[in-house]
Amino acid sequence: MGSLLPSEGQQPAYAQLYINDPDTALAARTARNPNLNPVIMSDLQAMLHDTHPYVPLYKQAYEILCEKPPEE
């Protein structure tokens, strides 16, 4: 599994998007996939947030990461 945070200067992708605000994540997914229907993308994102067991884990991992001092 890759990093929870994108590299400096890079946009978040894949699992990194689960820690973002849903609207921000949807905008990033839509920008990376301009040929896909944004309404369907929104519906799929909502379904994933409601049912995928890793979504809360990614958010919890991000919260823990934010609480740690930068040197750790």
Residue pairs with C-beta under 8 A, 6 or more apart in sequence:
1 15
2 14
2 15
2 16
3 16
4 15
4 16
4 19
4 58
4 61
4 62
4 65
5 12
5 16
5 65
6 12
6 13
6 16
11 28
11 31
11 32
12 19
12 20
12 25
12 28
13 28
13 32
15 54
15 58
17 25
17 28
17 29
18 25
18 54
18 55
18 58
18 59
19 58
19 59
19 61
19 62
20 28
22 45
22 46
22 49
25 45
26 38
26 41
26 42
26 45
29 41
29 45
30 36
30 38
30 41
33 41
48 55
49 55
